[in-house]
Amino acid sequence: MSEHANNSKQESAIGTRAMEIITALIFLAVGLTVMVGSIKLGASWGSDGPEAGYFPFYISLIILLSSSVTLYQAVVVDRKKEDAPFVEKEPLRQVMAVLIPAFVFVLFMQLIGIYVSAAAYIIVFMVWLGKYPIWKAVAVGVGVSAALYMMFEYWFQVPLPHGQWFNPLEFVGVR
């Protein structure tokens, strides 16, 4: 028996048909963007061979055609078919519980630097999802960030992002 048949009581967050439409529209936008960019670069065959936008133009053309077929099937052909659930609400909630903090981490990494953001990210995940005591989470978060700092800044001499808006490590001389 399939997993879906066992969990048929769960509510669907979004249907497969809706996701096919959304995905086709996204790929249409990407294909169109690449096509316009490749035309600006030159998408023809020059005297010395293909211009810079030649291959991206034809790849984007294939993407546009494929996305158009997918969109047509989802909107016209499958409109009367029963819509299977794409994802139920509980699994979607679990994915979002990881995806949203990861997005925030990437944003904060640009704003306040990788070391402080990594420490905060590790601490939040250990306390929130791992249910560790806060003192263990702080020890691991600060320890990992300190190890990353020593490894990249001193041993490899490769500076990682310190923050564009505010550098909380500036008080110890990290610029």
VEXLUMTOR-844703 format. One record per residue: z, y negated, x negated of N, C-alpha, C, CB in turn. Coordinates in steps of 0.1 Angstrom, whole numbers, padded with zeros to 4 digits, always signed. Glycine has a CB too. Layout:
<recs>
ZYXZYXZYXZYX/...
</recs>
This chain:
<recs>
+0000+0012-0008+0000+0000+0000+0000-0012-0009+0012+0000+0010/-0007-0023-0005-0008-0035-0013+0005-0043-0012-0020-0043-0009/+0007-0051-0022+0019-0060-0022+0019-0069-0010+0020-0067-0035/+0007-0074-0006+0005-0084+0005+0009-0077+0018-0009-0089+0006/+0006-0065+0020+0010-0058+0032+0025-0056+0033+0003-0044+0033/+0032-0055+0022+0046-0053+0022+0053-0067+0025+0051-0048+0009/+0047-0078+0021+0053-0091+0022+0046-0099+0033+0053-0098+0009/+0041-0093+0043+0033-0101+0053+0041-0111+0061+0026-0091+0062/+0054-0110+0060+0063-0119+0067+0063-0133+0060+0077-0114+0068/+0060-0134+0047+0061-0146+0040+0050-0156+0045+0059-0144+0025/+0053-0169+0045+0043-0179+0049+0034-0182+0037+0050-0191+0054/+0021-0184+0041+0012-0188+0031+0013-0203+0028-0003-0184+0035/+0012-0206+0015+0013-0221+0011-0001-0227+0013+0018-0222-0003/-0011-0219+0009-0025-0223+0010-0034-0211+0011-0029-0232-0002/-0045-0212+0019-0054-0201+0021-0065-0200+0009-0061-0202+0034/-0071-0188+0008-0081-0186-0002-0093-0194+0000-0085-0171-0002/-0097-0196+0013-0109-0205+0016-0107-0219+0011-0112-0204+0031/-0095-0224+0014-0092-0238+0010-0092-0239-0005-0078-0242+0016/-0086-0229-0012-0086-0230-0027-0101-0229-0032-0078-0219-0032/-0109-0221-0026-0123-0220-0030-0130-0233-0029-0130-0209-0022/-0127-0240-0018-0133-0253-0015-0128-0263-0026-0130-0259-0001/-0115-0264-0028-0109-0273-0038-0115-0270-0052-0094-0272-0038/-0115-0258-0056-0120-0254-0069-0135-0258-0071-0118-0239-0072/-0143-0255-0060-0157-0258-0061-0159-0273-0062-0165-0253-0048/-0151-0281-0055-0152-0296-0056-0148-0301-0070-0144-0303-0045/-0138-0295-0076-0133-0299-0089-0144-0296-0099-0120-0292-0093/-0150-0284-0098-0161-0280-0108-0173-0288-0105-0164-0265-0106/-0176-0292-0093-0187-0302-0091-0185-0315-0098-0189-0304-0076/-0173-0320-0097-0169-0333-0103-0170-0331-0119-0155-0337-0099/-0165-0320-0124-0166-0318-0139-0181-0317-0143-0158-0306-0143/-0188-0309-0136-0202-0307-0139-0210-0320-0139-0209-0297-0130/-0207-0328-0128-0214-0341-0127-0210-0351-0138-0211-0347-0114/-0198-0351-0142-0193-0359-0153-0199-0355-0166-0178-0358-0154/-0200-0342-0169-0206-0338-0181-0221-0341-0181-0204-0323-0183/-0227-0339-0170-0242-0342-0169-0245-0357-0171-0247-0338-0155/-0237-0366-0166-0239-0380-0168-0237-0383-0182-0230-0388-0159/-0226-0378-0188-0224-0380-0203-0235-0375-0212-0211-0374-0207/-0240-0363-0208-0250-0358-0217-0263-0365-0215-0253-0343-0213/-0266-0371-0204-0278-0379-0202-0277-0392-0210-0280-0383-0187/-0265-0398-0211-0263-0409-0219-0265-0406-0234-0248-0415-0217/-0261-0394-0238-0263-0390-0252-0278-0387-0255-0255-0378-0255/-0285-0383-0245-0299-0379-0247-0300-0364-0244-0304-0382-0261/-0306-0360-0233-0306-0346-0229-0320-0340-0230-0301-0345-0215/-0328-0345-0238-0342-0340-0239-0344-0334-0253-0352-0351-0237/-0356-0330-0255-0360-0324-0268-0366-0335-0277-0370-0312-0267/-0360-0338-0288-0365-0349-0296-0375-0344-0306-0354-0356-0303/-0380-0352-0315-0390-0348-0325-0384-0339-0335-0395-0361-0332/-0371-0340-0337-0364-0331-0347-0356-0320-0341-0356-0339-0356/-0358-0318-0328-0350-0307-0321-0343-0313-0309-0341-0300-0331/-0333-0305-0304-0326-0310-0292-0317-0322-0295-0318-0298-0286/-0316-0331-0286-0307-0342-0288-0293-0338-0285-0311-0354-0278/-0284-0346-0287-0269-0343-0286-0265-0338-0272-0261-0355-0290/-0271-0343-0262-0267-0339-0248-0276-0328-0242-0268-0351-0240/-0285-0322-0250-0294-0312-0244-0287-0300-0239-0304-0308-0255/-0279-0293-0247-0272-0281-0242-0261-0284-0232-0265-0274-0254/-0253-0295-0234-0243-0298-0223-0249-0301-0210-0234-0310-0228/-0261-0307-0210-0268-0310-0198-0271-0297-0190-0281-0318-0200/-0277-0287-0197-0280-0275-0190-0268-0267-0187-0290-0267-0199/-0258-0267-0194-0245-0260-0191-0240-0267-0178-0235-0260-0202/-0240-0280-0177-0234-0287-0166-0243-0284-0153-0233-0302-0168/-0256-0283-0156-0265-0279-0145-0262-0266-0139-0280-0279-0149/-0259-0256-0147-0255-0243-0143-0241-0244-0135-0253-0233-0155/-0232-0252-0140-0219-0254-0133-0221-0260-0120-0210-0263-0142/-0230-0270-0119-0233-0276-0106-0239-0267-0096-0242-0288-0108/-0248-0259-0100-0255-0249-0091-0245-0239-0087-0267-0243-0098/-0237-0233-0096-0227-0223-0092-0217-0229-0083-0220-0218-0105/-0212-0241-0085-0202-0247-0077-0208-0250-0063-0197-0260-0083/-0220-0254-0063-0227-0257-0050-0228-0244-0041-0241-0263-0052/-0231-0233-0048-0232-0220-0040-0218-0216-0035-0238-0209-0049/-0208-0217-0044-0194-0214-0040-0190-0223-0028-0185-0215-0052/-0193-0236-0029-0189-0245-0018-0196-0241-0005-0192-0259-0022/-0209-0238-0006-0216-0234+0006-0210-0222+0012-0231-0232+0002/-0207-0212+0004-0202-0200+0009-0188-0202+0016-0200-0189-0002/-0180-0210+0010-0166-0212+0015-0167-0221+0028-0158-0219+0005/-0176-0230+0028-0176-0239+0040-0184-0233+0051-0182-0253+0036/-0196-0228+0048-0205-0224+0059-0204-0209+0062-0220-0227+0055/-0206-0200+0052-0206-0186+0054-0193-0180+0058-0211-0179+0041/-0182-0184+0052-0169-0178+0054-0161-0186+0065-0161-0178+0041/-0167-0195+0072-0159-0203+0081-0153-0195+0093-0167-0214+0087/-0159-0184+0097-0154-0176+0108-0146-0164+0103-0165-0172+0117/-0145-0162+0090-0137-0150+0085-0123-0154+0086-0142-0147+0071/-0114-0144+0087-0100-0146+0086-0096-0150+0072-0092-0133+0090/-0089-0161+0071-0085-0166+0058-0073-0159+0052-0082-0182+0059/-0075-0152+0041-0064-0145+0034-0056-0155+0027-0070-0134+0025/-0043-0153+0026-0035-0162+0019-0038-0162+0004-0020-0159+0021/-0038-0174-0002-0040-0175-0017-0027-0173-0024-0046-0188-0020/-0017-0179-0019-0003-0178-0025+0007-0181-0014-0002-0188-0037/+0018-0173-0015+0029-0175-0005+0038-0186-0011+0037-0162-0003/+0046-0191-0002+0055-0203-0006+0065-0200-0017+0062-0208+0006/+0071-0188-0016+0081-0185-0027+0075-0183-0041+0089-0172-0023/+0065-0176-0042+0058-0175-0056+0053-0189-0060+0047-0165-0056/+0048-0197-0051+0044-0210-0055+0055-0219-0059+0036-0217-0043/+0067-0218-0053+0079-0225-0057+0083-0221-0071+0090-0223-0046/+0082-0208-0074+0086-0203-0087+0077-0209-0098+0087-0188-0087/+0064-0209-0095+0055-0215-0105+0057-0229-0107+0040-0212-0100/+0059-0237-0096+0062-0251-0097+0075-0254-0104+0062-0257-0083/+0084-0245-0103+0097-0247-0110+0095-0247-0125+0107-0236-0106/+0084-0241-0130+0081-0241-0144+0071-0252-0148+0077-0227-0149/+0061-0253-0139+0050-0262-0142+0054-0277-0142+0039-0260-0132/+0061-0281-0132+0065-0295-0131+0074-0299-0143+0073-0298-0118/+0084-0292-0147+0092-0296-0159+0083-0296-0172+0103-0287-0161/+0073-0287-0173+0064-0287-0184+0056-0299-0184+0055-0274-0184/+0051-0303-0173+0043-0316-0172+0052-0328-0176+0038-0318-0158/+0064-0328-0171+0074-0339-0175+0076-0339-0190+0087-0338-0167/+0078-0327-0196+0080-0326-0210+0068-0332-0218+0082-0311-0214/+0056-0329-0214+0044-0334-0221+0044-0350-0219+0031-0328-0215/+0047-0355-0208+0048-0369-0206+0059-0376-0214+0050-0373-0191/+0071-0370-0214+0082-0375-0222+0079-0374-0237+0095-0368-0218/+0072-0364-0241+0068-0362-0255+0061-0374-0260+0060-0349-0258/+0052-0379-0252+0044-0391-0256+0053-0404-0256+0032-0393-0247/+0062-0404-0247+0070-0417-0245+0082-0417-0255+0075-0418-0231/+0090-0406-0256+0102-0407-0264+0101-0397-0276+0114-0404-0256/+0090-0390-0278+0089-0382-0290+0092-0367-0287+0098-0387-0301/+0087-0359-0296+0087-0345-0294+0101-0339-0296+0077-0338-0302/+0109-0344-0305+0121-0338-0309+0132-0340-0297+0127-0344-0322/+0133-0351-0292+0143-0354-0281+0138-0347-0269+0145-0369-0279/+0125-0348-0266+0119-0341-0254+0121-0326-0255+0104-0344-0253/+0119-0320-0266+0120-0306-0268+0135-0302-0266+0116-0301-0282/+0144-0309-0271+0158-0306-0269+0162-0307-0254+0167-0316-0278/+0158-0317-0248+0161-0319-0233+0154-0308-0225+0156-0333-0228/+0142-0304-0228+0135-0294-0221+0142-0280-0223+0120-0292-0227/+0146-0277-0235+0153-0264-0237+0166-0264-0230+0155-0262-0252/+0174-0275-0231+0187-0276-0224+0185-0274-0209+0194-0290-0227/+0176-0281-0203+0174-0281-0189+0170-0266-0184+0163-0290-0184/+0161-0260-0192+0157-0247-0188+0168-0236-0190+0145-0242-0196/+0176-0238-0201+0187-0228-0203+0197-0229-0192+0193-0230-0217/+0201-0242-0188+0211-0244-0178+0206-0240-0164+0217-0258-0179/+0194-0245-0161+0189-0244-0147+0184-0230-0144+0178-0254-0145/+0175-0225-0152+0169-0212-0149+0177-0200-0156+0155-0212-0154/+0182-0203-0168+0189-0192-0175+0203-0191-0172+0188-0195-0190/+0209-0201-0165+0223-0201-0161+0233-0200-0173+0226-0190-0152/+0229-0205-0185+0237-0205-0197+0247-0217-0196+0229-0207-0210/+0259-0215-0202+0268-0227-0203+0262-0238-0210+0281-0222-0210/+0266-0250-0206+0260-0262-0211+0261-0263-0226+0265-0275-0204/+0273-0259-0232+0275-0260-0246+0266-0252-0254+0290-0257-0249/+0262-0240-0249+0252-0231-0256+0239-0237-0255+0252-0217-0249/+0235-0243-0243+0222-0249-0242+0220-0261-0251+0220-0253-0227/+0231-0269-0252+0230-0281-0261+0229-0276-0275+0242-0290-0259/+0237-0266-0279+0236-0261-0293+0222-0256-0296+0247-0250-0295/+0216-0248-0287+0203-0243-0290+0192-0254-0290+0199-0232-0279/+0193-0263-0280+0183-0273-0279+0183-0283-0291+0186-0282-0266/+0195-0287-0295+0196-0296-0307+0192-0288-0319+0210-0302-0308/+0197-0275-0320+0193-0267-0332+0178-0265-0334+0200-0254-0331/+0172-0262-0323+0157-0260-0324+0150-0272-0327+0152-0254-0310/+0154-0284-0321+0148-0296-0325+0150-0300-0339+0153-0307-0315/+0162-0298-0344+0165-0301-0358+0157-0292-0367+0180-0299-0361/+0156-0279-0364+0148-0270-0372+0133-0275-0372+0149-0256-0367/+0128-0279-0360+0114-0283-0360+0112-0296-0368+0110-0286-0345/+0122-0305-0367+0121-0317-0375+0121-0314-0390+0133-0326-0372/+0130-0306-0395+0131-0302-0409+0118-0295-0413+0143-0293-0412/+0113-0286-0405+0101-0279-0409+0089-0288-0410+0098-0267-0399/+0086-0296-0399+0074-0304-0399+0075-0316-0407+0070-0307-0385/+0086-0324-0406+0087-0337-0413+0089-0336-0428+0098-0345-0406/+0098-0326-0432+0101-0325-0446+0093-0315-0453+0116-0322-0447/+0093-0303-0448+0086-0292-0456+0071-0293-0455+0091-0278-0450/+0066-0294-0443+0051-0295-0442+0046-0309-0444+0046-0290-0429/+0055-0319-0442+0051-0333-0443+0040-0337-0433+0047-0337-0457/+0042-0332-0421+0033-0334-0410+0041-0341-0399+0026-0321-0404/+0039-0354-0397+0047-0361-0387+0042-0357-0373+0045-0376-0389/+0052-0354-0364+0049-0352-0350+0052-0364-0342+0057-0339-0345/+0048-0365-0330+0050-0377-0322+0064-0381-0321+0044-0376-0308/+0067-0394-0324+0081-0399-0323+0083-0408-0311+0084-0407-0335/+0073-0410-0303+0075-0418-0291+0068-0432-0292+0090-0420-0288/+0061-0435-0282+0053-0448-0282+0062-0459-0276+0041-0446-0274/+0070-0456-0266+0078-0467-0259+0091-0468-0266+0079-0464-0245/+0097-0457-0269+0111-0458-0274+0113-0446-0282+0121-0458-0262/+0119-0448-0294+0121-0437-0304+0137-0436-0305+0115-0439-0317/+0143-0426-0298+0157-0425-0298+0162-0420-0312+0162-0415-0288/+0153-0415-0320+0158-0411-0334+0157-0422-0344+0149-0399-0338/+0153-0434-0340+0152-0445-0349+0166-0449-0355+0146-0457-0342/+0176-0446-0348+0190-0450-0353+0194-0441-0365+0200-0448-0342/+0187-0430-0368+0189-0422-0380+0178-0424-0390+0191-0408-0376/+0169-0433-0388+0159-0436-0398+0146-0429-0396+0164-0434-0411/+0144-0422-0384+0131-0415-0382+0122-0425-0375+0133-0403-0373/+0110-0427-0381+0100-0437-0375+0088-0430-0372+0098-0448-0385/
</recs>
